Amino acid sequence: VVFLQEFTGQAQQALQSPELAQRYPHRVEAPQPDQFGLAILSRYPLSDVQKVEPADMQATLRLRATVIWAGDTPVRLSAIHPMPPLNAVYAQLRDQALVEEAQHLSQAGGLALMAGEFNTTPWARGLFAIDAQFRRANGLAGSWPNAFGGLSVLPLDHVLASSGWQLVRSGHGPDVGSDHRPVVVQLVAR
């Protein structure tokens, strides 16, 4: 499964290659002209797809879906990219959005993943509030900014996994021209 952030119409066009369409035939795409577009790409069919539209100008889009993995195991997915904490209100709304998504994914139990540019660091209050439900699957290495040949300072991009997952490895993907470094995580069900 691939979670894409800052997904624009131009990015959507770039994903139309036959090779990518064959590799990831199942998709939920919500391009936007700003930095808050999202997409989920999967090798396996997606169901229960929801595009949770922002309630107001201070909120952002969220994508939800379920993928049936390993034959019969449902995995609930959530892609989220809350507003950066430009002020106290945005910081509070970011933390609230993370809590709401964690609660949504936890309601059904089972396997779940939440991924995105959370605009928060691992040691900030926003992630502490959902620590009991989800664990960070990627390490503490910085993902932003992607500068000077891979020098990144802040870990703002996260993959959170429910307790049914075991981490195999995590790291960064190749430079794809973004101001963020891609986060790559390999997980197996316990």
N, C-alpha and C positions, 0 to 999 in steps of 0.2 A: 504494500500500500504506500502511496506517495501522497503527502500533504503539501500543497503549494500555497504560498502566501504572496501577497502583493500581485495577485493574478489579474492581468489586464487582457483586453481584447487582443493585443499584440502577442502576449504569451499564449493565449488560446490558439491563435493562428499557427504559432510555432509548434504546437503539439499535434498538429494535424498530419504529421508524416505517417506513412503507412507502417513504418517500423514501430513507432510509438503506439499507434492505434492497435497494432497486433499484440504488442507486449502488455499494454494496459487498456483493454477494450471497454472496461466499465468505469464510468466517470460521473462525477457531479461537478459541474463547472459554474461558477458565478463570477465572471469577470466584471471588474469595475474600473472606471477611469482613474480612480485614486489608488492609494496603497492598500486598500482593505478588501480587494477581491480575493476569493478563495477557490480552491479546487481540491478534490480527492480523486486520485487515480488508483485503480485496482485491477489485479489480474483475475479476481473472483467477482461474481455478481454482487451488486449492491442493492439493498432493499431498505425500506423505511426511510427513504431519503427526505430530508427536511432542509429547506433554506429558511433559517430563522432571521427574518428581516429586522433591522434595527428599529427600536421603538421610537427613537428620536435622533437628533443630529449628534448627540454625545455618545451614542451606542454604535456598534459595528455588527456587520453580518456574521452569522455563525452557520456552519454546515454540519449536519448530522446524517449518519448513515449506518447501516449494519451490513457487514460482510459475513457470508457463511464460509468458514475456513475449515480446512481438514475434513471436508465432507459434511459435517453436521454441527459444527461449533459456531454459534453466532458471536461475532465480535462487534461491539458498538464503538463507533468512531465519532469524534468531534474535532472539527477544525475551527480554530478561533484566533482572532487577531484584534485584541482590544486596543483602544486608544492609548497612546503613550501618556505617561503621567505628567502632562504639561502643567497641571495645577492640582490642588487637593481634590477637587470634584472628579477629574479624570482618573486620578489614582484610586479613589473610592469606587468608581464605576468599573474600572479594570478588575479590581479585587472581587467585586460583586459578580461580574461576568464569569470569572474563573470558578467561583463557588457554585454558581448556578449550573454551569456545565458539568462540574464534578458531581453535583447532586443528580442531575439528569442521567448521567451515565451510570451512576451507582444504583439507581432505583431498581433496575432489572437484575442487578448482580451479574456474575459471570465476567467474561473478559471484556475489557474496554481500553481504548487508547484516546488520549486527547493530545493534539499537537498544534504547534503554531508559534508565531512570534508573540509572546505574552507581554512584551514590554515590561518585564520585571526580572530581577535576578533571583537565583535560588535562595538567597538568604533574606529576601524581602517578605513582608507580611502576607502578600497575595498568595504565595505558594505555601506558606505555613498553614493557612486556613484549610487547605485541602490535603495536607500531608497524611492524614489518617486514611484517606480514601485512595490516594494515588501516590506513586513514587516516581521520581525522575528517572528516566531510562538512559538519558545522555549525561555525560560527565560535566564537570565544571569548566571545561575549556570554553573560551570566548567564541561567540559566533558573530559579534558585531563590534566595530565595523570591520568589513573585509577589506583590509588595507595593507599596502606595502608587502605584497607577496604572502598574505595569509596571516598577518599580525592582527588578531582580534582580541579585544579586551573584555567585553561584557558578554556573559552568557544570557542572551535575551530570548533565544529560540529553544523551545523545550519539547520533549516527548514525555508524556506522563502515562504510566501504565498501571492498570489495576493489579491487585495482589496475585492474580493467577498467572502472571508472566514471570519468566526468569530471563535476565539479561545475558546474552551471549557476548555481544561486543557493541561498542559505540564509538563514534568518531565523527570526522567531518568528510563530506563529499568533495568533489572537485569544484574549483572555482567556475561558476556558471555566469559570471558577469554581474552578480547582485552585490549590493552593499552588505549582505549577510552571507556567512558561510553556511552551506547546507549541513544539516545535522542528519547523520545516518545511524540507525539503531537496528540491531538484529535481536529479536526476542523469540523465545519458544514458550509454549504453554507448559506449566508445571504438571 
